[in-house]
Structures are given as C-alpha cells and as structure tokens.
Amino acid sequence: QQPVQSPQAVILREGEDAVINCSSSKALYSVHWYRQKHGEAPVFLMILLKGGEQKGHEKISASFNEKKQQSSLYLTASQLSYSGTYFCGKGTSYGKLTFGQGTILTVHP
Amino acid sequence: DVKVTQSSRYLVKRTGEKVFLECVQDMDHENMFWYRQDPGLGLRLIYFSYDVKMKEKGDIPEGYSVSREKKERFSLILESASTNQTSMYLCASSFRDRDNQPQHFGDGTRLSIL
C-alpha cells in the first residue's frame, strides 16, 4: 500500500522553510527520500532506518517517528535549486520500495 | 558514479505492437527495477529482479513482462501495447542489502502508444 504524502504541492519564496510528510497505514521499517527535477531522474537524498535517522544533505534533513508511522522531510532556507518533486519510499523487502504519490515543491525568487 | 542507462528517452509505438524497453547499469548491482510514473500516482513498481533470471511481480505487472539474462541488463516488454500504457517508464538499480541501499535511476523513457 502506497504511503501518503502531504502536502501535494507547496510554493515557497527563497529562504523559506518547508516540511513534507510521509505517512503509512502499516509499520514503517525504513524510509527513503528522493528528489526529481523536471525532466530528470529521481535522485537519492537520504535513508532513515527504524530506530535512527541518517542525514544526507546540509539544509535538508528528515525525521522518523515509528509510533506515528510517519517520516518528515525538512527543507531549511530553501533555494531555487530545491524545486522539484519529492518522493518518499517505504522499504518493503529485499530492497524494494513502495513510493508515495509525490510532493511538488516550487521555490520562487 | 553509478550510471543507469535507458535505451530511449522518447518512443512512439502503435497499439498491438510488442515493445522492448532496455536498461543497463554499470555498478554490478544485484537488484533492478522497472517503474511507471504517472501524474498524481507517483512511482509504481511493475517488476523487480534480484538476480540473473530471477524476477518478481510488483504492484502493476499486468500487460508487462521482463527479462534479465545478464546481471547488468534488465528489459521491460509490453507484449501487446495499449493506449493505457502511455506513460513515463523509469529503470533503477541497487545493491541487495535489505533496507539501507539507495536506488539509482535512469533518465526515463517517455512512451506514447497511438
């Protein structure tokens, strides 16, 4: 079952912060975050494993709440380069992922 | 850097044709994946392979088959293309370690079925 991402879309001005949530109706054991810029391949940002978190980038971090079965991606002091579609992926077995529907982030000057 | 290469960026085919989408990775990854990407639906897994000649159905396998004869190459086959298979197709690969290996994606093939 697909995790649910919220919001579906967000519009920011440079320097503003954003939070993207990823919720699952079943237990989460690992969460991957990816960003896809228009016309490009999705690019890996970070992985969060049960019982811990792994930060992949300086101003982009994430948390993992096992009890709430939710992960959140935090984008701080957004830059134009942050624009794109963000996907969370729920780890299932043998490295497979079930992705959310995506959150479109647009950063304006 | 990991390189995942998909054979075509754009492809136009006709209804009923047999269509082959090819994907090659150069990092000796055990796992390879085929996804379909549609607006508002995210990335949906079509098929997954964890070793040569091994395959497993994903969430939307109907109308598709796959082939993995060599470790570096994973092919997606549309047996008889239909207009509802018009979509963006993404290939990905990763090491097989259970949960903490990132997937690396190709640039995608935008397939139109007329």
gemmi code that builds the backbone of each chain (N, CA, C; Angstrom):
import gemmi

chains = {
    "A": [
        ("GLN", (0.842, -1.198, 0.000), (0.000, 0.000, 0.000), (0.876, 1.247, 0.000)),
        ("GLN", (0.533, 2.205, -0.874), (1.349, 3.402, -1.011), (1.316, 4.246, 0.252)),
        ("PRO", (2.470, 4.772, 0.686), (2.430, 5.793, 1.744), (1.777, 7.060, 1.178)),
        ("VAL", (1.245, 7.866, 2.080), (0.557, 9.094, 1.677), (1.431, 10.295, 2.015)),
        ("GLN", (1.680, 11.134, 1.022), (2.482, 12.328, 1.246), (1.579, 13.557, 1.364)),
        ("SER", (1.998, 14.485, 2.218), (1.296, 15.758, 2.335), (2.301, 16.862, 2.612)),
        ("PRO", (2.085, 18.054, 2.072), (1.015, 18.384, 1.129), (1.305, 17.824, -0.265)),
        ("GLN", (0.339, 17.951, -1.157), (0.571, 17.507, -2.538), (1.451, 18.484, -3.283)),
        ("ALA", (1.341, 19.759, -2.905), (2.149, 20.796, -3.548), (2.395, 21.919, -2.555)),
        ("VAL", (3.534, 22.576, -2.705), (3.854, 23.717, -1.845), (4.659, 24.725, -2.657)),
        ("ILE", (4.348, 25.997, -2.423), (5.034, 27.082, -3.113), (5.732, 27.945, -2.073)),
        ("LEU", (7.004, 28.218, -2.292), (7.801, 28.979, -1.331), (8.519, 30.126, -2.022)),
        ("ARG", (8.955, 31.078, -1.213), (9.929, 32.062, -1.681), (11.289, 31.639, -1.153)),
        ("GLU", (12.321, 32.010, -1.861), (13.688, 31.691, -1.413), (13.867, 32.070, 0.048)),
        ("GLY", (14.494, 31.176, 0.790), (14.768, 31.464, 2.193), (13.727, 30.918, 3.148)),
        ("GLU", (12.555, 30.547, 2.626), (11.512, 29.997, 3.495), (11.755, 28.514, 3.749)),
        ("ASP", (11.090, 28.021, 4.799), (11.227, 26.624, 5.174), (10.000, 25.833, 4.741)),
        ("ALA", (10.173, 24.518, 4.609), (9.050, 23.649, 4.264), (9.200, 22.302, 4.948)),
        ("VAL", (8.055, 21.662, 5.174), (8.028, 20.313, 5.730), (7.139, 19.450, 4.840)),
        ("ILE", (7.649, 18.283, 4.485), (6.880, 17.327, 3.699), (6.727, 16.065, 4.547)),
        ("ASN", (5.508, 15.591, 4.658), (5.221, 14.428, 5.488), (4.925, 13.195, 4.645)),
        ("CYS", (5.263, 12.050, 5.225), (5.049, 10.766, 4.568), (4.470, 9.819, 5.609)),
        ("SER", (3.244, 9.366, 5.420), (2.560, 8.546, 6.412), (2.188, 7.192, 5.835)),
        ("SER", (2.265, 6.194, 6.703), (1.932, 4.846, 6.279), (0.862, 4.267, 7.198)),
        ("SER", (-0.061, 3.479, 6.631), (-1.089, 2.837, 7.444), (-0.547, 1.579, 8.125)),
        ("LYS", (0.611, 1.117, 7.644), (1.257, -0.047, 8.253), (2.627, 0.365, 8.781)),
        ("ALA", (3.235, -0.530, 9.551), (4.520, -0.215, 10.187), (5.565, 0.179, 9.147)),
        ("LEU", (6.347, 1.181, 9.527), (7.453, 1.633, 8.690), (8.754, 1.098, 9.266)),
        ("TYR", (9.561, 0.471, 8.432), (10.860, -0.029, 8.896), (12.004, 0.792, 8.330)),
        ("SER", (11.794, 1.353, 7.176), (12.780, 2.255, 6.596), (12.070, 3.185, 5.635)),
        ("VAL", (12.619, 4.393, 5.509), (12.051, 5.382, 4.591), (13.179, 5.987, 3.761)),
        ("HIS", (12.978, 6.021, 2.479), (13.912, 6.687, 1.569), (13.269, 7.976, 1.081)),
        ("TRP", (14.090, 8.988, 0.855), (13.621, 10.243, 0.251), (14.407, 10.514, -1.035)),
        ("TYR", (13.662, 10.919, -2.079), (14.244, 11.219, -3.380), (13.693, 12.549, -3.872)),
        ("ARG", (14.467, 13.217, -4.720), (14.003, 14.434, -5.383), (14.154, 14.246, -6.881)),
        ("GLN", (13.114, 14.674, -7.608), (13.153, 14.602, -9.061), (12.915, 15.980, -9.643)),
        ("LYS", (13.902, 16.502, -10.347), (13.725, 17.767, -11.049), (13.077, 17.478, -12.397)),
        ("HIS", (12.423, 18.512, -12.918), (11.640, 18.337, -14.138), (12.503, 17.780, -15.281)),
        ("GLY", (12.057, 16.665, -15.849), (12.767, 16.074, -16.975), (14.006, 15.276, -16.608)),
        ("GLU", (14.224, 15.084, -15.314), (15.427, 14.362, -14.883), (15.058, 13.116, -14.093)),
        ("ALA", (16.069, 12.305, -13.805), (15.858, 11.101, -12.998), (15.708, 11.466, -11.527)),
        ("PRO", (14.930, 10.709, -10.766), (14.904, 10.905, -9.310), (16.306, 10.682, -8.739)),
        ("VAL", (16.649, 11.505, -7.754), (17.972, 11.430, -7.129), (17.801, 11.152, -5.641)),
        ("PHE", (18.584, 10.220, -5.152), (18.527, 9.833, -3.745), (18.952, 10.984, -2.841)),
        ("LEU", (18.183, 11.213, -1.764), (18.544, 12.218, -0.761), (19.053, 11.551, 0.512)),
        ("MET", (18.243, 10.696, 1.102), (18.652, 10.050, 2.341), (17.757, 8.873, 2.677)),
        ("ILE", (18.274, 8.053, 3.604), (17.532, 6.914, 4.132), (17.412, 7.061, 5.634)),
        ("LEU", (16.239, 6.736, 6.161), (16.046, 6.678, 7.610), (15.658, 5.251, 7.960)),
        ("LEU", (16.369, 4.714, 8.929), (16.106, 3.345, 9.343), (15.408, 3.345, 10.692)),
        ("LYS", (14.680, 2.274, 10.964), (13.963, 2.167, 12.228), (14.941, 2.357, 13.378)),
        ("GLY", (14.576, 3.220, 14.300), (15.429, 3.442, 15.457), (16.507, 4.476, 15.242)),
        ("GLY", (16.552, 5.137, 14.106), (17.574, 6.154, 13.894), (17.275, 6.972, 12.672)),
        ("GLU", (18.138, 7.920, 12.347), (17.964, 8.706, 11.140), (19.343, 8.942, 10.517)),
        ("GLN", (19.338, 9.199, 9.263), (20.583, 9.424, 8.549), (20.436, 10.695, 7.739)),
        ("LYS", (21.261, 11.685, 8.007), (21.147, 12.961, 7.311), (21.982, 12.915, 6.050)),
        ("GLY", (21.376, 13.302, 4.928), (22.097, 13.226, 3.674), (22.643, 14.543, 3.177)),
        ("HIS", (21.989, 15.668, 3.510), (22.403, 16.966, 2.989), (22.373, 18.006, 4.106)),
        ("GLU", (23.042, 19.140, 3.879), (23.183, 20.147, 4.942), (21.865, 20.755, 5.375)),
        ("LYS", (21.137, 21.358, 4.439), (19.926, 22.075, 4.812), (18.683, 21.234, 4.582)),
        ("ILE", (18.849, 19.986, 4.252), (17.727, 19.090, 4.088), (17.921, 17.950, 5.073)),
        ("SER", (16.989, 17.796, 5.984), (17.091, 16.746, 6.983), (15.753, 16.051, 7.103)),
        ("ALA", (15.716, 14.981, 7.873), (14.474, 14.222, 7.993), (14.387, 13.576, 9.351)),
        ("SER", (13.174, 13.245, 9.735), (12.932, 12.543, 10.988), (12.079, 11.316, 10.709)),
        ("PHE", (12.058, 10.411, 11.680), (11.348, 9.152, 11.514), (10.638, 8.867, 12.834)),
        ("ASN", (9.330, 8.922, 12.829), (8.537, 8.651, 14.026), (7.883, 7.275, 13.863)),
        ("GLU", (8.470, 6.294, 14.545), (7.978, 4.922, 14.366), (6.559, 4.744, 14.893)),
        ("LYS", (6.268, 5.376, 16.019), (4.939, 5.199, 16.622), (3.848, 5.755, 15.724)),
        ("LYS", (4.115, 6.921, 15.144), (3.123, 7.541, 14.267), (3.185, 6.971, 12.856)),
        ("GLN", (4.175, 6.099, 12.599), (4.356, 5.523, 11.260), (4.476, 6.639, 10.225)),
        ("GLN", (5.356, 7.584, 10.541), (5.477, 8.765, 9.698), (6.921, 9.226, 9.607)),
        ("SER", (7.279, 9.763, 8.462), (8.559, 10.423, 8.294), (8.305, 11.829, 7.769)),
        ("SER", (9.154, 12.767, 8.156), (9.028, 14.141, 7.676), (10.358, 14.608, 7.110)),
        ("LEU", (10.288, 15.326, 5.997), (11.464, 15.906, 5.355), (11.433, 17.402, 5.591)),
        ("TYR", (12.532, 17.953, 6.099), (12.625, 19.373, 6.426), (13.571, 20.064, 5.461)),
        ("LEU", (13.085, 21.093, 4.804), (13.916, 21.887, 3.904), (14.056, 23.272, 4.528)),
        ("THR", (15.267, 23.637, 4.850), (15.542, 24.871, 5.577), (16.147, 25.911, 4.649)),
        ("ALA", (15.676, 27.151, 4.783), (16.223, 28.258, 3.979), (16.288, 27.860, 2.511)),
        ("SER", (15.114, 27.582, 1.953), (15.046, 26.987, 0.612), (15.755, 27.836, -0.447)),
        ("GLN", (16.284, 27.115, -1.416), (16.963, 27.735, -2.559), (16.200, 27.372, -3.821)),
        ("LEU", (16.436, 28.124, -4.880), (15.768, 27.838, -6.161), (16.023, 26.398, -6.595)),
        ("SER", (17.209, 25.895, -6.286), (17.594, 24.545, -6.708), (16.808, 23.456, -5.983)),
        ("TYR", (16.066, 23.817, -4.948), (15.267, 22.825, -4.233), (13.980, 22.468, -4.979)),
        ("SER", (13.621, 23.232, -5.969), (12.382, 22.970, -6.701), (12.419, 21.585, -7.332)),
        ("GLY", (11.277, 20.921, -7.292), (11.185, 19.588, -7.865), (10.079, 18.805, -7.178)),
        ("THR", (9.992, 17.545, -7.510), (9.011, 16.662, -6.870), (9.745, 15.752, -5.900)),
        ("TYR", (9.267, 15.717, -4.673), (9.880, 14.909, -3.625), (9.044, 13.657, -3.393)),
        ("PHE", (9.741, 12.535, -3.366), (9.067, 11.257, -3.140), (9.622, 10.598, -1.886)),
        ("CYS", (8.732, 10.024, -1.091), (9.195, 9.126, -0.044), (8.961, 7.701, -0.526)),
        ("GLY", (9.814, 6.803, -0.086), (9.679, 5.395, -0.437), (9.733, 4.555, 0.824)),
        ("LYS", (8.752, 3.708, 0.983), (8.682, 2.834, 2.154), (9.387, 1.515, 1.833)),
        ("GLY", (10.373, 1.136, 2.652), (11.089, -0.105, 2.413), (10.199, -1.298, 2.686)),
        ("THR", (10.224, -2.275, 1.783), (9.414, -3.479, 1.995), (10.328, -4.678, 2.218)),
        ("SER", (10.780, -5.344, 1.169), (11.686, -6.475, 1.349), (12.714, -6.495, 0.226)),
        ("TYR", (13.924, -6.966, 0.567), (14.986, -7.155, -0.420), (15.295, -5.891, -1.225)),
        ("GLY", (15.134, -4.763, -0.581), (15.485, -3.514, -1.244), (14.381, -2.905, -2.069)),
        ("LYS", (13.193, -3.517, -2.075), (12.069, -2.924, -2.810), (11.521, -1.739, -2.027)),
        ("LEU", (10.974, -0.792, -2.790), (10.346, 0.378, -2.194), (8.933, 0.544, -2.736)),
        ("THR", (8.040, 1.036, -1.876), (6.725, 1.492, -2.319), (6.706, 3.000, -2.137)),
        ("PHE", (6.558, 3.721, -3.239), (6.675, 5.178, -3.214), (5.335, 5.855, -2.960)),
        ("GLY", (5.403, 7.036, -2.329), (4.243, 7.896, -2.217), (3.966, 8.576, -3.547)),
        ("GLN", (2.917, 9.381, -3.558), (2.468, 9.970, -4.811), (3.267, 11.212, -5.208)),
        ("GLY", (4.109, 11.677, -4.282), (4.963, 12.823, -4.606), (4.426, 14.140, -4.092)),
        ("THR", (5.336, 15.056, -3.770), (5.004, 16.432, -3.369), (5.772, 17.379, -4.275)),
        ("ILE", (5.049, 18.257, -4.953), (5.676, 19.208, -5.870), (6.055, 20.457, -5.090)),
        ("LEU", (7.347, 20.759, -5.074), (7.852, 21.934, -4.374), (8.334, 22.951, -5.398)),
        ("THR", (7.822, 24.172, -5.298), (8.235, 25.248, -6.196), (8.797, 26.385, -5.358)),
        ("VAL", (10.020, 26.785, -5.650), (10.652, 27.891, -4.943), (10.796, 29.065, -5.909)),
        ("HIS", (10.228, 30.216, -5.520), (10.313, 31.429, -6.332), (11.352, 32.382, -5.759)),
        ("PRO", (11.952, 33.232, -6.648), (12.929, 34.222, -6.137), (12.265, 35.196, -5.188)),
    ],
    "B": [
        ("ASP", (30.764, 7.259, -10.337), (29.317, 7.461, -10.217), (28.549, 6.322, -10.887)),
        ("VAL", (27.440, 5.947, -10.268), (26.583, 4.918, -10.845), (25.931, 5.447, -12.103)),
        ("LYS", (25.896, 4.603, -13.118), (25.244, 5.004, -14.350), (24.180, 3.975, -14.690)),
        ("VAL", (22.942, 4.448, -14.797), (21.841, 3.608, -15.257), (21.373, 4.213, -16.567)),
        ("THR", (21.471, 3.434, -17.613), (21.187, 3.945, -18.951), (19.959, 3.255, -19.534)),
        ("GLN", (19.009, 4.057, -19.952), (17.832, 3.538, -20.640), (17.985, 3.828, -22.134)),
        ("SER", (17.589, 2.872, -22.934), (17.936, 2.897, -24.358), (17.332, 4.074, -25.116)),
        ("SER", (16.144, 4.528, -24.717), (15.500, 5.616, -25.453), (14.919, 6.628, -24.479)),
        ("ARG", (14.984, 7.913, -24.816), (14.306, 8.924, -23.997), (12.845, 9.066, -24.412)),
        ("TYR", (12.578, 8.927, -25.708), (11.226, 9.033, -26.237), (10.991, 7.885, -27.208)),
        ("LEU", (9.767, 7.358, -27.146), (9.422, 6.234, -28.020), (7.950, 6.350, -28.372)),
        ("VAL", (7.644, 6.170, -29.663), (6.251, 6.174, -30.109), (5.974, 4.851, -30.801)),
        ("LYS", (4.939, 4.162, -30.341), (4.579, 2.862, -30.903), (3.072, 2.827, -31.174)),
        ("ARG", (2.665, 1.796, -31.879), (1.247, 1.652, -32.205), (0.599, 0.565, -31.358)),
        ("THR", (-0.685, 0.690, -31.166), (-1.473, -0.300, -30.417), (-1.253, -1.684, -31.004)),
        ("GLY", (-1.017, -2.662, -30.115), (-0.827, -4.038, -30.550), (0.617, -4.427, -30.810)),
        ("GLU", (1.507, -3.461, -30.914), (2.926, -3.765, -31.144), (3.547, -4.370, -29.896)),
        ("LYS", (4.589, -5.141, -30.095), (5.406, -5.636, -28.988), (6.530, -4.618, -28.791)),
        ("VAL", (6.669, -4.120, -27.557), (7.603, -3.034, -27.279), (8.650, -3.497, -26.270)),
        ("PHE", (9.901, -3.165, -26.548), (11.001, -3.517, -25.653), (11.637, -2.233, -25.110)),
        ("LEU", (11.742, -2.149, -23.790), (12.485, -1.062, -23.156), (13.700, -1.685, -22.467)),
        ("GLU", (14.873, -1.101, -22.760), (16.111, -1.680, -22.257), (16.745, -0.796, -21.195)),
        ("CYS", (17.396, -1.442, -20.237), (18.065, -0.718, -19.156), (19.379, -1.419, -18.836)),
        ("VAL", (20.449, -0.641, -18.727), (21.765, -1.185, -18.400), (22.361, -0.390, -17.248)),
        ("GLN", (22.933, -1.109, -16.262), (23.628, -0.435, -15.160), (25.066, -0.934, -15.096)),
        ("ASP", (25.951, -0.052, -14.590), (27.376, -0.369, -14.641), (27.998, -0.549, -13.265)),
        ("MET", (27.156, -0.780, -12.224), (27.694, -0.857, -10.865), (27.603, -2.247, -10.250)),
        ("ASP", (27.351, -3.254, -11.051), (27.305, -4.616, -10.534), (26.210, -4.797, -9.471)),
        ("HIS", (25.131, -4.044, -9.606), (24.018, -4.153, -8.667), (23.249, -5.445, -8.887)),
        ("GLU", (22.838, -6.080, -7.763), (22.018, -7.293, -7.874), (20.579, -6.949, -8.261)),
        ("ASN", (20.061, -5.885, -7.639), (18.654, -5.532, -7.843), (18.464, -4.605, -9.029)),
        ("MET", (17.416, -4.866, -9.785), (16.988, -3.923, -10.823), (15.471, -3.836, -10.803)),
        ("PHE", (14.970, -2.663, -11.159), (13.536, -2.360, -11.019), (13.029, -1.654, -12.269)),
        ("TRP", (11.763, -1.895, -12.579), (11.046, -1.095, -13.561), (9.841, -0.448, -12.882)),
        ("TYR", (9.758, 0.889, -13.042), (8.647, 1.658, -12.506), (7.908, 2.353, -13.633)),
        ("ARG", (6.664, 2.657, -13.334), (5.871, 3.501, -14.213), (5.524, 4.762, -13.418)),
        ("GLN", (5.674, 5.939, -14.062), (5.397, 7.203, -13.380), (4.275, 7.934, -14.093)),
        ("ASP", (3.184, 8.171, -13.377), (2.051, 8.918, -13.903), (1.716, 10.053, -12.937)),
        ("PRO", (1.270, 11.197, -13.460), (0.986, 12.362, -12.596), (0.005, 12.010, -11.484)),
        ("GLY", (0.354, 12.392, -10.266), (-0.521, 12.165, -9.125), (-0.484, 10.763, -8.555)),
        ("LEU", (0.214, 9.860, -9.226), (0.277, 8.467, -8.755), (1.664, 8.076, -8.270)),
        ("GLY", (2.630, 8.932, -8.458), (3.981, 8.626, -8.008), (4.654, 7.576, -8.876)),
        ("LEU", (5.562, 6.823, -8.261), (6.286, 5.763, -8.948), (5.688, 4.437, -8.531)),
        ("ARG", (5.219, 3.674, -9.492), (4.611, 2.380, -9.178), (5.473, 1.267, -9.772)),
        ("LEU", (5.759, 0.273, -8.941), (6.651, -0.810, -9.330), (5.937, -1.800, -10.248)),
        ("ILE", (6.558, -2.054, -11.402), (5.994, -3.008, -12.349), (6.588, -4.391, -12.098)),
        ("TYR", (7.924, -4.467, -12.146), (8.631, -5.715, -11.907), (9.955, -5.422, -11.220)),
        ("PHE", (10.463, -6.434, -10.569), (11.695, -6.352, -9.804), (12.511, -7.609, -10.084)),
        ("SER", (13.827, -7.462, -10.181), (14.699, -8.620, -10.335), (15.825, -8.522, -9.322)),
        ("TYR", (16.090, -9.580, -8.579), (17.134, -9.572, -7.569), (18.356, -10.396, -7.972)),
        ("ASP", (18.307, -10.985, -9.166), (19.449, -11.755, -9.664), (19.176, -12.108, -11.121)),
        ("VAL", (20.189, -12.601, -11.784), (20.020, -13.017, -13.180), (18.933, -14.086, -13.255)),
        ("LYS", (18.051, -13.931, -14.212), (16.935, -14.834, -14.487), (15.887, -14.869, -13.380)),
        ("MET", (16.029, -14.082, -12.335), (15.051, -14.046, -11.247), (14.207, -12.791, -11.388)),
        ("LYS", (12.907, -12.939, -11.179), (12.023, -11.795, -11.284), (10.874, -11.957, -10.299)),
        ("GLU", (10.294, -10.820, -9.963), (9.173, -10.825, -9.037), (8.199, -9.738, -9.480)),
        ("LYS", (6.915, -10.042, -9.436), (5.915, -9.042, -9.819), (5.878, -7.915, -8.813)),
        ("GLY", (5.645, -6.728, -9.343), (5.437, -5.571, -8.486), (3.963, -5.324, -8.281)),
        ("ASP", (3.596, -4.058, -8.196), (2.208, -3.706, -7.905), (1.315, -3.685, -9.144)),
        ("ILE", (1.908, -3.452, -10.320), (1.093, -3.328, -11.551), (1.726, -4.117, -12.695)),
        ("PRO", (1.838, -5.455, -12.590), (2.532, -6.230, -13.620), (1.694, -6.566, -14.858)),
        ("GLU", (0.388, -6.332, -14.789), (-0.490, -6.786, -15.883), (-0.130, -6.087, -17.191)),
        ("GLY", (0.047, -6.892, -18.236), (0.361, -6.355, -19.553), (1.850, -6.200, -19.817)),
        ("TYR", (2.666, -6.547, -18.815), (4.121, -6.416, -18.926), (4.805, -7.744, -18.610)),
        ("SER", (5.992, -7.914, -19.163), (6.875, -8.990, -18.743), (8.292, -8.420, -18.726)),
        ("VAL", (9.224, -9.186, -18.172), (10.602, -8.717, -18.059), (11.555, -9.849, -18.402)),
        ("SER", (12.799, -9.435, -18.661), (13.845, -10.409, -18.944), (15.142, -9.918, -18.346)),
        ("ARG", (15.846, -10.832, -17.667), (17.176, -10.488, -17.145), (18.102, -11.667, -17.394)),
        ("GLU", (18.765, -11.605, -18.523), (19.686, -12.661, -18.928), (21.115, -12.378, -18.468)),
        ("LYS", (21.434, -11.108, -18.279), (22.750, -10.708, -17.768), (22.549, -9.777, -16.583)),
        ("LYS", (23.517, -9.766, -15.697), (23.365, -9.004, -14.457), (23.157, -7.523, -14.728)),
        ("GLU", (23.805, -6.980, -15.729), (23.774, -5.543, -15.949), (22.562, -5.067, -16.757)),
        ("ARG", (21.784, -5.989, -17.291), (20.729, -5.593, -18.232), (19.370, -6.122, -17.794)),
        ("PHE", (18.368, -5.224, -17.851), (17.011, -5.597, -17.428), (16.057, -5.004, -18.461)),
        ("SER", (15.285, -5.873, -19.088), (14.402, -5.432, -20.167), (12.943, -5.505, -19.735)),
        ("LEU", (12.197, -4.500, -20.126), (10.737, -4.483, -19.897), (10.063, -4.688, -21.241)),
        ("ILE", (9.099, -5.601, -21.269), (8.430, -5.952, -22.528), (6.938, -5.691, -22.387)),
        ("LEU", (6.401, -4.940, -23.333), (4.952, -4.782, -23.439), (4.511, -5.738, -24.537)),
        ("GLU", (3.832, -6.790, -24.140), (3.525, -7.875, -25.062), (2.644, -7.414, -26.223)),
        ("SER", (1.646, -6.612, -25.924), (0.751, -6.067, -26.950), (0.333, -4.681, -26.457)),
        ("ALA", (1.049, -3.677, -26.930), (0.900, -2.332, -26.365), (-0.531, -1.815, -26.501)),
        ("SER", (-0.967, -1.135, -25.439), (-2.287, -0.499, -25.463), (-2.138, 0.963, -25.061)),
        ("THR", (-3.135, 1.769, -25.409), (-3.029, 3.216, -25.177), (-2.899, 3.539, -23.682)),
        ("ASN", (-3.444, 2.699, -22.808), (-3.328, 2.983, -21.371), (-1.945, 2.668, -20.807)),
        ("GLN", (-1.034, 2.237, -21.674), (0.356, 2.048, -21.262), (1.229, 3.244, -21.660)),
        ("THR", (0.598, 4.262, -22.208), (1.314, 5.516, -22.460), (1.715, 6.100, -21.109)),
        ("SER", (3.033, 6.313, -20.921), (3.500, 6.740, -19.611), (5.002, 7.000, -19.658)),
        ("MET", (5.537, 7.448, -18.511), (6.982, 7.536, -18.321), (7.425, 6.267, -17.608)),
        ("TYR", (8.460, 5.619, -18.141), (8.982, 4.395, -17.542), (10.399, 4.654, -17.023)),
        ("LEU", (10.599, 4.292, -15.760), (11.890, 4.508, -15.114), (12.488, 3.181, -14.681)),
        ("CYS", (13.772, 3.027, -14.958), (14.520, 1.871, -14.501), (15.397, 2.299, -13.334)),
        ("ALA", (15.633, 1.404, -12.386), (16.504, 1.705, -11.246), (17.291, 0.454, -10.871)),
        ("SER", (18.391, 0.652, -10.150), (19.165, -0.484, -9.664), (19.693, -0.191, -8.269)),
        ("SER", (20.036, -1.250, -7.542), (20.603, -1.079, -6.197), (21.291, -2.367, -5.779)),
        ("PHE", (22.122, -2.271, -4.729), (22.653, -3.470, -4.105), (21.527, -4.152, -3.346)),
        ("ARG", (21.722, -5.419, -3.011), (20.629, -6.208, -2.479), (20.492, -6.154, -0.960)),
        ("ASP", (21.431, -5.533, -0.273), (21.315, -5.380, 1.169), (19.942, -4.841, 1.518)),
        ("ARG", (19.313, -5.333, 2.528), (17.868, -5.240, 2.699), (17.270, -3.851, 2.609)),
        ("ASP", (17.628, -2.977, 3.553), (16.861, -1.735, 3.655), (17.659, -0.477, 3.384)),
        ("ASN", (18.963, -0.541, 3.478), (19.681, 0.727, 3.511), (20.520, 0.981, 2.267)),
        ("GLN", (20.062, 0.497, 1.147), (20.754, 0.771, -0.100), (19.896, 1.680, -0.970)),
        ("PRO", (20.440, 2.798, -1.415), (19.661, 3.689, -2.285), (19.455, 3.076, -3.657)),
        ("GLN", (18.388, 3.496, -4.296), (18.168, 3.109, -5.679), (18.687, 4.216, -6.591)),
        ("HIS", (19.276, 3.803, -7.701), (19.808, 4.739, -8.689), (18.977, 4.614, -9.956)),
        ("PHE", (18.489, 5.756, -10.433), (17.534, 5.762, -11.521), (18.150, 6.181, -12.851)),
        ("GLY", (17.578, 5.644, -13.915), (17.875, 6.151, -15.248), (17.057, 7.396, -15.536)),
        ("ASP", (17.283, 8.001, -16.698), (16.608, 9.246, -17.057), (15.161, 9.044, -17.510)),
        ("GLY", (14.770, 7.801, -17.725), (13.388, 7.527, -18.100), (13.172, 7.432, -19.594)),
        ("THR", (12.123, 6.697, -19.947), (11.663, 6.606, -21.342), (10.215, 7.054, -21.379)),
        ("ARG", (9.955, 8.103, -22.148), (8.557, 8.545, -22.301), (7.970, 7.803, -23.482)),
        ("LEU", (7.050, 6.904, -23.181), (6.460, 6.031, -24.194), (5.053, 6.498, -24.538)),
        ("SER", (4.809, 6.668, -25.821), (3.468, 7.015, -26.304), (2.970, 5.882, -27.184)),
        ("ILE", (1.758, 5.407, -26.868), (1.132, 4.353, -27.674), (-0.045, 4.980, -28.425)),
        ("LEU", (0.027, 4.926, -29.742), (-1.013, 5.569, -30.564), (-2.022, 4.555, -31.082)),
    ],
}
model = gemmi.Model(1)
for chain_id, residues in chains.items():
    chain = gemmi.Chain(chain_id)
    for i, (resn, *xyz) in enumerate(residues, 1):
        res = gemmi.Residue()
        res.name, res.seqid = resn, gemmi.SeqId(i, " ")
        for name, pos in zip(("N", "CA", "C"), xyz):
            atom = gemmi.Atom()
            atom.name, atom.element = name, gemmi.Element(name[0])
            atom.pos, atom.b_iso = gemmi.Position(*pos), 0.0
            res.add_atom(atom)
        chain.add_residue(res)
    model.add_chain(chain)
structure = gemmi.Structure()
structure.add_model(model)
structure.setup_entities()
